[in-house]
Every structure is written in C-alpha cells, then in structure tokens.
Amino acid sequence: MLKKVLFLMISFSLFVFAADAELDIIKKSVNLPKIEISISSGAAKMPLTQKVKQLVENDLKVSGHFDVIDTTEVVDFNSTPNMLALSNRGTDLFLNIDSSMSGFGGYSVLIKLYDINLKKLVFYKTLTTAKEERYPFLAHRTAIAVNQYLNAPSIDWMDKFVIFSQYKSAKKADIIIADYTLTFQQEVIKGGLNIFPKWADRKKGDFYYTTYDRGVPTLVKTNLYTRKRETIMKSEGMVVASDVNSDGTKLLVTASPESQPDIYMYDTRTRNKIKLTNYKGIDVGAHFVENDTKIVFVSDRLGYPNIFSKKIKDRGVERLVYHGRNNSSATTYKDYVVYTSRDKDNEFGGFAFNLYLMSTKSDYLKRLTSNGSNQFPKFSEDGESIIFIKNVNGRSSVGIIRLNYDKSFLFPLKNGKIQSIDW
C-alpha cells in the first residue's frame, strides 16, 4: 500500500551537492511514489489549465514526497486511464485535471486521482475560487489533497499567503500578499515607504508593518480584510516588529526612542512594553527561542554584527555564533536558529551572504546556501522549511529550503526588489 510508504527515511539516502544548496537525492532503499499528471482532453487547449498543471507538478516536487514524471498524455475526464499501461511503466498515481470558467470571473479545477496499484479512482474533487487570478491556490490545494491521500508530512503552508515589501522607487515600497511562488500577487498597502511586514498571528488576518507618519517611523497593525488600522508605536530613529510569540500576545520590536536601537517586548493585550536590552550600540531583529523563554538578536557588541541570546527575565547576554564576522537577520524555531553570515565567495575576494542553521543547545552548524545574497530567513510554522530573499545581480527571488530533504527552490520576482518577507 502506498499509504504505508515511509517518506522521511533520509538516513537511507545519499546527498550530492549542487549549486546553491540544491541537493539531489539518490535513493538507496526507499523510492518515492511516481505520479503522472494529465490535463483532460476538454481542457487541454486552455492556457490557464496548463498553468495549473505546471504549478501542481512544481508543488509536488517542492514537497519532496513524490517523483513527478513528465507526461503529455491527455485523458478524457469522464474516462478511466489505461491503468495497465501506467502500471507497466512504474506509475503509482495518476492525476487528471479538468477546469471550467464561470460567467462572473470565477474558476474551478476538477481533479481525479487514481491509485494505479489499487486499480481504482481514489478521489474526485472540485476546487473553486471566485476570482480567476487566484488560480495558483487551486493548484496548491490540489497538491495538498494528493499529499494528504498518502498521509505524507503536511504541506498545508502552500495554501497560505506570504507577505512582503517591494521597493518600487526611492522612498517608495508597497506591501504585497502572494502565494509562495509569487504567481499570484496583490497590493494591500501602497503609497509611501512601507516596510518590514510581519503576520500578527497564525490566522494571517492581521499584520504589522513600518511606515512613516509625517517623517516619523511608525509601527502599524492592519487587518488584511477590513483594513482597520491601529498605531502600535512611534520612534524617531526606527521601529520594526521582528517576531510574534506563538499565541500572538507578545511582540518583539526594535525601537530607538533614545537614539540607539534596543529590543522591546510589547504586550498586545495590555499595550505595555518592556525594554529587554539596554546597550549603547546596536541591538536589533530579536526572535523568541526555546519556548519563548529567551530571545535571539543581532548586536554589534563585538565591534561587528553577530548573533546573541538572552533569557527574557535575566540581564546577561550570551554570544551564540563563533563563525564569521558579519552575522545578521536571524530566525528561530524551538531551539534552532537560521542566520545570515557574510562569507568569502571565491579566491578572488568576492563575498556572499549565506544562510546557516544552528542549535542553541549544541554545537551543530550547517550551511544552507552557497552563493549570492541570502537575507531575511523565516522558519515555517512546522519548522521544516525556510523562506528567504535571494538577490543576485540586482534581481530578487523568493527562496524555499526544505530542510528535511536538503532541497531548495527559487521563485524570481519579475519587477522591483523585495525588502523583507514573512509567511
């Protein structure tokens, strides 16, 4: 039975290094289920359905749970595929996709999944959106449904918005929501300089961002749907929300009301704030770690940016990273930290900003990227993936690293430059 296949036996695989931390998995003893994806004969000439198919194929590859087989086969949606032929070429699953348009701008994707080993149709679903431009999410939900059939580790994050700030011109940046591939994009805040968006909780209905109110940096909370706006804090020098705790009640903010930036913890219920660091230099970008009992942050206490930690209730500060002399933009999950470090890129003196994974409870250290400028990493809610910004030759891309599978994927932004991102 395919459902009994073990997907995470990474210890039984060999990994071969490729460019930019993209690792090819050479399967020794565990083969991923092979899946073919077809567009029905009725939808074969619809460009939008072709795009859905491509996105589904990409999603299943990103998941790390499937061996996606390229095929141009077209099967009538009301007919059964040739299961004997599929079985003979080693196919385990066959997904057939159909689609339809409504007269009011809506779009539907119809999917049938066949388990070739069981020789039967295992599910038939219709996925609908009221807005045609949101078709990427129908593709993501299709991939999620196939993934759930095999009880594979969740990829539900594919169906959620990412939020990022995009530079448009000097002193102008807009806040945009998108799917993780950037195929769908929608401006939600525009006009002026709007930077450092951060989701307020796991529901992803509210978000924080920094804007400029009469020239003063201002931290604002806004609802994505109602656009209700609430001013959280102002600070003459800078004010940025860097992390939210698991239940959304505590917010870590970098602010500089006294000229130098320090870390504050803001209680979203009482609106009280506590100053967590008090240093004459620079303390920025704090994140909760170890079940919200400590924070990890960036400081220039050594004369250069490096990663430090401190218990929230203590005054003492501990150095975390002993690698490199320019370490910044950290993110956390449980006791793990991913941070950016400036590395020498080649023997001719070039430099790259690479991502490293470490633990606060051991000396574990692993490099995740190998070239370019990789900034603003963010853990997924389940800790299995990292989203980050990659800049090469002035062009921005969203990167996804699948940690349990040692694979990475890039999705370029067509125009402008990404300033920061969250998911």
Summary of the structure (lengths in Angstrom):
residues: 423
radius of gyration: 23.2
end to end distance: 34.6
largest distance: 73.5
contacts: 1356
relative contact order: 0.10
helix: 13%
strand: 48%
